[in-house]
Amino acid sequence: MSAITAVGSIFGSIILLFTSAETFKKVVPIIILFSGILMVLPKKHTSATEVKRGVQVMAVASLMAVGVYEGYFGAGTGVLLNAVLSRITTAPYVEYNATRNMAALCADILSVIIFVFTLPIDWMVVPIIAVCLFAGGYLGPIVVRFIPSKVMQYTISCFAIIVALYLGYQAFM
């Protein structure tokens, strides 16, 4: 799963390099809104052996699309990955959240490599971002173990929808 998402992030990073800021501002709220809604839609429970070939193809396509989004924007990718993983796995939230973390890390590393060599970087903010990312990466799994899965899903979904509406208002109004 991580490899599929990482390959998608390469494409997303390249797309970002060649698109306008205006396009970026209009695409992002739509994707975040979609992921926020997808996270709370009821899921049909099936066992892992009942997963059909079409679902597997859709899973690969969805993970690739999330990777493209990760390389293109990054923010909100955790919500989007959780939404996709909640649909394609029967694992509990804690497990697919860990999978999400690894997939996002792989995708982020590839995007960073592309951007470091192609875009100007404000190196003064890099240490601040790094400290916050490591703190979140350390504290996130601890928090997820203590908060019930449904509470996490609905909270994240609500937050994603609110952010999407705010960003959509800014982009389209």
Steps between C-alpha positions, in 0.01 A plus 500: 500500500781739585671444165181573306440821693866603463493454121186711485673773700769529234231579243328743738825685566560537127143622445548762774813628330303573182160626626390841616429605857141575398443143386653375823266715711192363323592130490604456863166579676314257275737213579498570874118517502481170311733329748315639803170366370650165394629437853153501657304315235388158623720214389373160400680248720666216314774263590841533339435189288187653352682795347436486127745576220318823411539626855873423484535697175307791652724482809815531290349784294383679815838468671672629185258796488567577867872489423451750217313724743773452762766618258278783381382637832581283802269658756197288568663192353465316829124542485489392139721196560294401804184532293639274227651250743175483698334380179759249381598326822323313774773594750408716801564875488819478706658263247405681182599830662851355543494393134397853409794644691748282312343569160499876565862491616613324183303740280628804691862395469473474122318834473759672718783368283329635187426841656846546654655473156239702308358774725641770724475390865468729802749307712422709811160329542626147435611434863162617634312277259730207581447533876122519455495200266706287738287606798183410311649174381589408857184622674248396233528124550477545878180701470347256249539211745282672762225663295232268356523449122154638424572816700824549306329440166212740563723769651744487211215495250330804657827690511571413133156618391535829690847563353374413150207741531728777625757445224219470243353828615841667462558347156160554343360812667 
